[in-house]
């Protein structure tokens, strides 16, 4: 199956999900979205108190090999059952999401461009960046409202793992992106990516002419 695989990376709270949502709204049923976060490793044998303190911003915390296998299956026209991560339990749940192959596959995550195998599989690599103050504020709002976290836990996690890992593993991948944008709401960047996707859908040979 001919499909376009788009990777959207960037720091926590940078606007990745906003850009992903806009692309999904634009191309509707032609898009499947896979979140790298859902591939955090199982931690069934680790007590909850220790799972809270784990470093979730290090590449080793993710089962990237499984994501790669799933992307290859989708590219080959085969459906997958994507794992689901339970943020309230800091562990992978027993649920899965059935994803059918689509002409456009979007995969999103902070460490998406840190793995060479993933980078080589992506047809378009996008990095979304934002001011650090904006990112932490967005993360606080998201984690409290959507993930049931308390402020003390969010602040401790940000200072001990999120911030140092961002500068060590996430920000350096900016140089590996095809496109760097400063906001998920950047209309010029969105129009450029949208036009490129339309071109690639019409002309498969244009996949690597970004």
Backbone as CSV, one residue per row, in Angstrom:
resi,resn,N_x,N_y,N_z,CA_x,CA_y,CA_z,C_x,C_y,C_z
1,UNK,0.846,-1.205,0.000,0.000,0.000,0.000,0.875,1.247,0.000
2,UNK,0.589,2.155,-0.925,1.301,3.425,-0.928,0.723,4.321,0.162
3,UNK,1.572,4.739,1.082,1.102,5.646,2.127,2.221,6.610,2.481
4,UNK,1.831,7.711,3.082,2.768,8.730,3.533,2.842,8.635,5.044
5,UNK,4.049,8.549,5.577,4.222,8.501,7.023,4.843,9.817,7.471
6,UNK,4.119,10.521,8.326,4.544,11.834,8.806,4.869,11.749,10.286
7,UNK,6.037,12.241,10.672,6.426,12.267,12.071,6.386,13.678,12.611
8,UNK,5.735,13.861,13.749,5.642,15.179,14.379,6.270,15.088,15.767
9,UNK,7.397,15.769,15.944,8.144,15.732,17.194,8.209,17.127,17.800
10,UNK,8.857,17.217,18.966,8.979,18.492,19.660,8.783,18.292,21.144
11,UNK,9.150,19.282,21.929,9.066,19.170,23.382,7.650,19.054,23.901
12,UNK,7.534,18.662,25.152,6.231,18.573,25.790,5.526,19.924,25.773
13,UNK,4.258,19.937,25.379,3.498,21.177,25.352,3.852,22.135,24.238
14,UNK,4.557,21.660,23.220,5.009,22.559,22.147,3.929,22.857,21.115
15,UNK,2.930,22.000,21.002,1.884,22.198,20.001,1.799,21.070,18.996
16,UNK,2.457,19.937,19.282,2.440,18.789,18.366,1.020,18.281,18.119
17,UNK,0.280,18.114,19.218,-1.070,17.552,19.094,-2.001,18.496,18.339
18,UNK,-1.783,19.788,18.488,-2.591,20.767,17.750,-2.358,20.628,16.262
19,UNK,-1.092,20.502,15.868,-0.768,20.369,14.447,-1.305,19.038,13.912
20,UNK,-1.172,17.988,14.704,-1.699,16.681,14.316,-3.208,16.749,14.119
21,UNK,-3.907,17.387,15.061,-5.365,17.504,14.974,-5.780,18.262,13.715
22,UNK,-5.050,19.307,13.369,-5.397,20.096,12.185,-5.235,19.269,10.910
23,UNK,-4.182,18.457,10.861,-3.987,17.594,9.695,-5.085,16.535,9.614
24,UNK,-5.450,15.993,10.757,-6.512,14.977,10.771,-7.837,15.581,10.331
25,UNK,-8.127,16.799,10.774,-9.362,17.468,10.356,-9.349,17.771,8.861
26,UNK,-8.166,18.053,8.326,-8.042,18.372,6.900,-8.259,17.136,6.028
27,UNK,-7.618,16.014,6.404,-7.650,14.827,5.544,-8.619,13.751,6.023
28,UNK,-9.251,13.997,7.149,-10.363,13.196,7.669,-10.095,11.686,7.648
29,UNK,-10.941,10.932,6.934,-10.858,9.456,6.991,-9.611,8.904,6.312
30,UNK,-8.827,9.746,5.672,-7.592,9.287,5.030,-6.404,9.247,5.983
31,UNK,-6.644,9.586,7.253,-5.549,9.688,8.226,-5.722,8.698,9.374
32,UNK,-4.608,8.076,9.752,-4.530,7.299,10.989,-3.432,7.929,11.846
33,UNK,-3.693,8.075,13.139,-2.729,8.705,14.042,-2.254,7.691,15.079
34,UNK,-0.936,7.627,15.246,-0.342,6.751,16.261,0.533,7.605,17.169
35,UNK,0.289,7.500,18.468,1.051,8.283,19.432,2.167,7.431,20.037
36,UNK,3.388,7.953,19.957,4.552,7.256,20.520,4.343,6.990,22.015
37,UNK,3.638,7.897,22.700,3.390,7.746,24.137,2.694,6.427,24.471
38,UNK,1.879,5.927,23.564,1.174,4.676,23.837,2.114,3.475,23.873
39,UNK,3.351,3.685,23.474,4.327,2.590,23.427,5.293,2.613,24.612
40,UNK,4.929,3.354,25.677,5.723,3.235,26.899,5.693,1.780,27.353
41,UNK,6.802,1.321,27.872,6.933,-0.089,28.250,6.011,-0.448,29.412
42,UNK,5.616,-1.698,29.440,4.850,-2.224,30.576,5.717,-2.195,31.834
43,UNK,5.073,-1.907,32.958,5.792,-1.874,34.223,4.985,-2.618,35.296
44,UNK,4.431,-3.762,34.913,3.548,-4.502,35.804,4.231,-4.925,37.107
45,UNK,5.524,-5.192,37.050,6.228,-5.700,38.229,6.776,-4.577,39.113
46,UNK,6.552,-3.329,38.685,7.096,-2.192,39.434,5.993,-1.554,40.264
47,UNK,6.192,-1.342,41.563,5.175,-0.720,42.409,4.789,0.671,41.889
48,UNK,3.542,1.054,42.135,3.037,2.339,41.652,3.909,3.497,42.133
49,UNK,4.359,3.430,43.392,5.184,4.508,43.954,6.475,4.697,43.167
50,UNK,7.004,3.611,42.616,8.232,3.691,41.820,7.931,4.095,40.381
51,UNK,6.766,3.677,39.884,6.403,4.056,38.514,6.243,5.571,38.395
52,UNK,5.762,6.202,39.462,5.594,7.654,39.452,6.933,8.362,39.229
53,UNK,8.000,7.770,39.767,9.314,8.407,39.738,10.143,8.033,38.504
54,UNK,9.615,7.166,37.664,10.376,6.697,36.502,10.639,7.841,35.513
55,UNK,11.703,7.684,34.740,12.072,8.685,33.733,11.377,8.340,32.411
56,UNK,10.287,9.037,32.143,9.507,8.763,30.931,9.958,9.603,29.735
57,UNK,11.024,10.355,29.912,11.515,11.215,28.831,12.843,10.721,28.275
58,UNK,13.214,9.499,28.638,14.422,8.855,28.093,13.994,7.876,27.002
59,UNK,14.743,7.798,25.909,14.357,6.892,24.820,14.124,5.450,25.253
60,UNK,14.826,4.978,26.275,14.678,3.591,26.716,13.336,3.310,27.373
61,UNK,12.585,4.359,27.725,11.282,4.149,28.370,10.221,3.705,27.374
62,UNK,10.543,3.790,26.087,9.577,3.491,25.028,9.931,2.210,24.276
63,UNK,8.903,1.461,23.917,9.102,0.247,23.118,9.025,0.636,21.637
64,UNK,10.049,1.339,21.206,10.070,1.878,19.848,10.107,0.777,18.796
65,UNK,10.701,-0.362,19.132,10.743,-1.477,18.188,9.332,-1.907,17.795
66,UNK,8.416,-1.929,18.762,7.026,-2.313,18.464,6.365,-1.260,17.583
67,UNK,6.634,0.015,17.844,6.092,1.075,16.982,6.595,0.910,15.559
68,UNK,7.867,0.624,15.408,8.427,0.400,14.071,7.725,-0.751,13.361
69,UNK,7.522,-1.851,14.075,6.838,-3.007,13.488,5.428,-2.643,13.054
70,UNK,4.740,-1.871,13.873,3.379,-1.473,13.541,3.340,-0.533,12.340
71,UNK,4.279,0.388,12.252,4.325,1.288,11.094,4.606,0.523,9.807
72,UNK,5.494,-0.455,9.880,5.782,-1.286,8.699,4.547,-2.080,8.281
73,UNK,3.803,-2.598,9.254,2.585,-3.347,8.935,1.563,-2.447,8.250
74,UNK,1.380,-1.238,8.776,0.439,-0.306,8.163,0.881,0.064,6.757
75,UNK,2.167,0.248,6.596,2.700,0.577,5.269,2.462,-0.559,4.281
76,UNK,2.439,-1.789,4.792,2.185,-2.966,3.960,0.699,-3.253,3.788
77,UNK,-0.147,-2.353,4.300,-1.581,-2.517,4.131,-2.244,-3.418,5.151
78,UNK,-1.601,-3.631,6.284,-2.147,-4.520,7.314,-2.545,-3.719,8.555
79,UNK,-3.650,-4.096,9.163,-4.141,-3.414,10.352,-3.306,-3.787,11.577
80,UNK,-3.350,-2.947,12.581,-2.618,-3.206,13.827,-3.543,-2.979,15.029
81,UNK,-3.123,-3.504,16.163,-3.769,-3.216,17.440,-2.754,-2.471,18.296
82,UNK,-2.941,-1.167,18.354,-2.006,-0.281,19.048,-2.227,-0.353,20.557
83,UNK,-1.148,-0.423,21.349,-1.310,-0.406,22.799,-1.870,0.924,23.281
84,UNK,-2.370,0.927,24.505,-2.922,2.141,25.116,-2.227,2.356,26.453
85,UNK,-1.727,3.548,26.660,-1.036,3.865,27.915,-1.997,4.552,28.874
86,UNK,-2.011,4.102,30.119,-2.863,4.660,31.161,-2.030,5.607,32.015
87,UNK,-2.208,6.918,31.804,-1.402,7.910,32.514,-1.697,7.931,34.011
88,UNK,-2.910,7.587,34.405,-3.248,7.610,35.833,-2.530,6.500,36.600
89,UNK,-2.193,5.408,35.889,-1.506,4.277,36.527,-0.018,4.225,36.179
90,UNK,0.422,5.121,35.303,1.814,5.118,34.841,2.198,3.740,34.323
91,UNK,1.321,3.194,33.507,1.564,1.853,32.985,0.705,1.630,31.739
92,UNK,1.116,0.692,30.917,0.329,0.331,29.753,-0.913,-0.430,30.205
93,UNK,-2.057,-0.093,29.649,-3.297,-0.759,30.023,-3.445,-2.056,29.226
94,UNK,-4.520,-2.766,29.485,-4.788,-4.008,28.750,-5.627,-3.761,27.506
95,UNK,-5.985,-2.519,27.268,-6.768,-2.178,26.091,-5.859,-1.958,24.880
96,UNK,-6.449,-2.046,23.710,-5.736,-1.718,22.472,-6.663,-0.902,21.577
97,UNK,-6.063,-0.225,20.605,-6.829,0.532,19.611,-6.579,-0.107,18.248
98,UNK,-7.644,-0.531,17.601,-7.509,-1.147,16.272,-7.352,-0.042,15.236
99,UNK,-6.284,-0.101,14.479,-6.004,0.919,13.469,-5.864,0.270,12.102
100,UNK,-6.685,0.717,11.181,-6.634,0.233,9.806,-5.634,1.065,9.007
101,UNK,-5.015,0.467,7.983,-4.082,1.239,7.147,-4.808,2.366,6.413
102,UNK,-4.130,3.496,6.300,-4.685,4.664,5.632,-3.632,5.254,4.699
103,UNK,-4.047,6.104,3.758,-3.068,6.743,2.872,-2.082,7.635,3.619
104,UNK,-2.524,8.197,4.754,-1.663,9.070,5.549,-1.568,8.523,6.967
105,UNK,-0.356,8.258,7.412,-0.108,7.818,8.779,0.659,8.927,9.490
106,UNK,0.100,9.434,10.586,0.791,10.435,11.393,1.213,9.785,12.700
107,UNK,2.480,9.905,13.031,2.951,9.430,14.322,3.568,10.611,15.064
108,UNK,3.269,10.698,16.347,3.620,11.888,17.111,4.277,11.519,18.439
109,UNK,5.303,12.282,18.831,5.932,12.041,20.122,7.166,12.892,20.313
110,UNK,7.537,13.132,21.571,8.671,14.010,21.842,9.987,13.423,21.344
111,UNK,10.112,12.093,21.379,11.379,11.432,21.042,11.340,10.752,19.677
112,UNK,10.383,11.146,18.878,10.171,10.467,17.600,11.389,10.517,16.682
113,UNK,12.111,11.634,16.694,13.246,11.790,15.786,14.567,11.341,16.414
114,UNK,14.501,10.838,17.648,15.725,10.407,18.325,16.196,9.039,17.863
115,UNK,15.336,8.293,17.190,15.666,6.946,16.725,15.891,6.969,15.210
116,UNK,17.086,6.571,14.797,17.437,6.623,13.377,16.526,5.762,12.523
117,UNK,16.107,4.616,13.059,15.232,3.716,12.295,13.888,4.380,12.004
118,UNK,13.378,5.110,12.993,12.122,5.824,12.785,12.299,6.951,11.779
119,UNK,13.383,7.700,11.927,13.628,8.811,11.000,13.684,8.316,9.563
120,UNK,14.313,7.186,9.354,14.451,6.645,8.001,13.117,6.202,7.412
121,UNK,12.142,5.943,8.284,10.842,5.475,7.823,9.891,6.626,7.497
122,UNK,10.211,7.808,8.004,9.316,8.952,7.848,9.511,9.655,6.507
123,UNK,8.409,9.983,5.858,8.465,10.728,4.604,8.562,12.233,4.856
124,UNK,7.942,12.695,5.932,8.032,14.100,6.335,8.314,14.145,7.829
125,UNK,9.359,14.868,8.203,9.737,14.984,9.623,9.528,16.432,10.058
126,UNK,8.643,16.622,11.043,8.278,17.957,11.515,8.674,18.096,12.981
127,UNK,9.265,19.231,13.312,9.599,19.535,14.706,8.866,20.812,15.105
128,UNK,8.082,20.724,16.170,7.346,21.881,16.671,8.057,22.383,17.922
129,UNK,8.437,23.655,17.917,9.125,24.200,19.083,8.321,25.346,19.679
130,UNK,8.539,25.573,20.975,7.852,26.663,21.662,8.705,27.091,22.842
131,UNK,8.466,28.293,23.331,9.172,28.806,24.492,8.981,27.858,25.679
132,UNK,10.042,27.673,26.471,10.001,26.730,27.588,8.910,27.077,28.594
133,UNK,8.701,28.354,28.859,7.659,28.764,29.805,6.274,28.368,29.298
134,UNK,6.052,28.545,28.009,4.768,28.174,27.426,4.562,26.669,27.514
135,UNK,5.626,25.922,27.260,5.512,24.464,27.267,5.151,23.925,28.643
136,UNK,5.814,24.423,29.694,5.529,23.908,31.034,4.121,24.291,31.468
137,UNK,3.671,25.506,31.125,2.313,25.904,31.487,1.279,25.018,30.807
138,UNK,1.492,24.734,29.528,0.560,23.849,28.813,0.577,22.452,29.408
139,UNK,1.770,21.987,29.801,1.875,20.652,30.387,1.120,20.586,31.711
140,UNK,1.258,21.612,32.532,0.561,21.635,33.819,-0.945,21.540,33.608
141,UNK,-1.474,22.384,32.723,-2.916,22.381,32.455,-3.365,21.016,31.947
142,UNK,-2.626,20.450,30.995,-2.984,19.150,30.431,-2.947,18.041,31.477
143,UNK,-1.858,17.990,32.253,-1.702,16.893,33.212,-2.725,16.953,34.337
144,UNK,-3.121,18.160,34.733,-4.137,18.291,35.781,-5.518,17.924,35.238
145,UNK,-5.863,18.484,34.076,-7.204,18.292,33.530,-7.419,16.917,32.906
146,UNK,-6.410,16.430,32.169,-6.609,15.221,31.385,-6.015,13.965,32.013
147,UNK,-5.015,14.128,32.889,-4.308,12.951,33.379,-4.369,12.787,34.899
148,UNK,-5.146,13.633,35.550,-5.382,13.479,36.967,-4.167,13.640,37.860
149,UNK,-3.190,14.417,37.424,-1.971,14.612,38.216,-2.126,15.788,39.171
150,UNK,-1.321,15.787,40.243,-1.310,16.937,41.134,-0.104,17.816,40.818
151,UNK,-0.182,19.077,41.211,0.837,20.066,40.853,2.219,19.665,41.356
152,UNK,2.316,19.202,42.595,3.621,18.851,43.171,4.312,17.773,42.347
153,UNK,3.544,16.767,41.940,4.110,15.681,41.128,4.562,16.186,39.762
154,UNK,3.762,17.066,39.163,4.098,17.617,37.841,5.392,18.419,37.903
155,UNK,5.507,19.278,38.916,6.694,20.130,39.061,7.934,19.277,39.310
156,UNK,7.815,18.299,40.204,8.970,17.440,40.495,9.420,16.675,39.258
157,UNK,8.449,16.128,38.521,8.788,15.383,37.311,9.441,16.286,36.270
158,UNK,8.914,17.503,36.137,9.459,18.428,35.146,10.915,18.772,35.459
159,UNK,11.195,19.060,36.718,12.543,19.482,37.096,13.551,18.336,37.087
160,UNK,13.109,17.129,37.452,14.053,16.011,37.569,14.283,15.247,36.268
161,UNK,13.262,15.157,35.412,13.441,14.373,34.183,13.054,15.121,32.907
162,UNK,11.883,15.767,32.911,11.386,16.364,31.665,12.338,17.424,31.125
163,UNK,12.708,18.384,31.967,13.568,19.478,31.509,14.959,18.995,31.093
164,UNK,15.681,18.227,31.940,17.015,17.786,31.515,16.992,16.872,30.290
165,UNK,15.984,15.993,30.196,15.896,15.089,29.043,15.559,15.844,27.763
166,UNK,14.809,16.935,27.907,14.485,17.732,26.723,15.762,18.260,26.071
167,UNK,16.652,18.813,26.896,17.884,19.395,26.345,18.871,18.318,25.901
168,UNK,18.758,17.132,26.500,19.689,16.058,26.162,19.247,15.250,24.944
169,UNK,17.943,14.973,24.841,17.468,14.049,23.806,16.473,14.647,22.806
170,UNK,15.662,15.607,23.241,14.596,16.101,22.365,15.073,17.245,21.480
171,UNK,15.545,18.316,22.088,15.940,19.493,21.306,17.011,19.198,20.248
172,UNK,18.006,18.326,20.518,19.003,18.044,19.482,18.410,17.452,18.206
173,UNK,17.218,16.840,18.293,16.626,16.233,17.094,16.017,17.273,16.161
174,UNK,15.964,18.510,16.606,15.423,19.587,15.764,16.191,19.675,14.450
175,UNK,17.487,19.466,14.523,18.325,19.568,13.319,18.054,18.444,12.326
176,UNK,17.343,17.403,12.762,17.059,16.259,11.893,15.705,16.379,11.199
177,UNK,14.962,17.435,11.511,13.634,17.624,10.932,13.713,18.247,9.540
178,UNK,12.720,17.968,8.729,12.597,18.620,7.422,12.008,20.016,7.578
179,UNK,11.105,20.146,8.559,10.407,21.406,8.786,10.409,21.702,10.278
180,UNK,10.746,22.934,10.645,10.682,23.375,12.040,9.655,24.490,12.106
181,UNK,8.652,24.334,12.983,7.622,25.362,13.101,7.544,25.839,14.552
182,UNK,7.081,27.043,14.741,7.084,27.638,16.076,5.749,27.561,16.784
183,UNK,4.778,26.903,16.165,3.470,26.786,16.788,2.613,25.798,16.006
184,UNK,1.790,25.053,16.739,0.856,24.165,16.062,-0.197,24.923,15.285
185,UNK,-0.318,26.224,15.549,-1.293,27.068,14.864,-0.662,27.919,13.769
186,UNK,0.574,27.619,13.394,1.248,28.361,12.336,0.590,28.033,10.993
187,UNK,-0.169,28.973,10.464,-0.955,28.715,9.254,-0.090,28.553,8.010
188,UNK,1.007,29.295,7.930,1.892,29.181,6.767,2.497,27.771,6.719
189,UNK,2.985,27.307,7.874,3.561,25.964,7.933,2.503,24.908,7.632
190,UNK,1.309,25.100,8.161,0.236,24.132,7.909,-0.105,24.065,6.427
191,UNK,-0.228,25.219,5.798,-0.542,25.245,4.363,0.551,24.574,3.549
192,UNK,1.808,24.767,3.946,2.925,24.157,3.232,2.880,22.638,3.351
193,UNK,2.661,22.147,4.566,2.604,20.695,4.785,1.387,20.095,4.089
194,UNK,0.259,20.773,4.182,-0.955,20.288,3.517,-0.744,20.170,2.007
195,UNK,-0.127,21.191,1.405,0.125,21.167,-0.037,1.073,20.034,-0.403
196,UNK,2.088,19.831,0.432,3.049,18.759,0.174,2.377,17.393,0.235
197,UNK,1.493,17.204,1.198,0.793,15.923,1.322,-0.091,15.683,0.104
198,UNK,-0.810,16.705,-0.330,-1.644,16.566,-1.525,-0.792,16.180,-2.734
199,UNK,0.371,16.794,-2.861,1.267,16.482,-3.968,1.736,15.034,-3.889
200,UNK,2.109,14.592,-2.692,2.604,13.227,-2.519,1.521,12.182,-2.752
201,UNK,0.279,12.523,-2.420,-0.824,11.595,-2.674,-1.074,11.435,-4.168
202,UNK,-0.887,12.522,-4.899,-1.089,12.471,-6.352,0.103,11.841,-7.054
203,UNK,1.305,12.155,-6.547,2.533,11.694,-7.202,3.418,10.985,-6.182
204,UNK,3.260,9.671,-6.016,4.044,8.933,-5.022,5.556,9.132,-5.134
205,UNK,6.033,9.384,-6.345,7.477,9.556,-6.542,7.978,10.843,-5.932
206,UNK,7.055,11.726,-5.507,7.465,13.006,-4.924,7.723,12.896,-3.420
207,UNK,7.633,11.692,-2.873,7.749,11.497,-1.428,9.010,12.071,-0.825
208,UNK,10.094,12.033,-1.549,11.361,12.461,-0.964,11.903,13.728,-1.623
209,UNK,10.983,14.572,-2.056,11.389,15.803,-2.716,11.023,17.026,-1.897
210,UNK,10.921,16.876,-0.568,10.552,17.989,0.282,11.642,19.064,0.289
